[in-house]
């Protein structure tokens, strides 16, 4: 008898249900990228207008 294969790890248990995003990882990457962009713009505006 051969040993049973381990079950595949669950990917995303439930889809996010947002248009344009197929996984929660895509949502997290988008939110993190948007946050970084806003911080960069705030730093630039502070430097320009101070």
Secondary structure by P-SEA (a helix, b strand, c coil): cccccccccccccccccccccccaaaaaaaaaaaaaaaaaaaaaaaaaac
